[in-house]
């Protein structure tokens, strides 16, 4: 998965796109070139608390509210610093809600691409 994301990001960069890559663990041995890389910390205390809540969402997916909020704020920050976000390409079920929230809370249009590589466990 990481190889795919890195490859498609580099290909988009070569085509002239401004690429912002969001990850949970940045690989330090890769040359990211002009790609902006952001890392979301999933070791934050709030994530651990969410995973311990006795709710109906499977423990693996309990970080969805945290990820959605963090990604929504990050998308807004990117827009404010670099201009409109044109495309959000999300790869996982747990990160698939943030692009939808962003799309329906902003002015303008954003294309959402979402090949989901893992099945949701409910």
Secondary structure, DSSP 8 states (H G I E B T S, - for coil): -HHHHHHHHHHHHHTT---EEEESS--TTS--TT-EEEE--TTSHHHHHHHHS-SSS-GGGTTHHHHHHHHHHHHHHHHHHH----EEE--SGGGHHHHHHHHHTSSS--EEE----S----
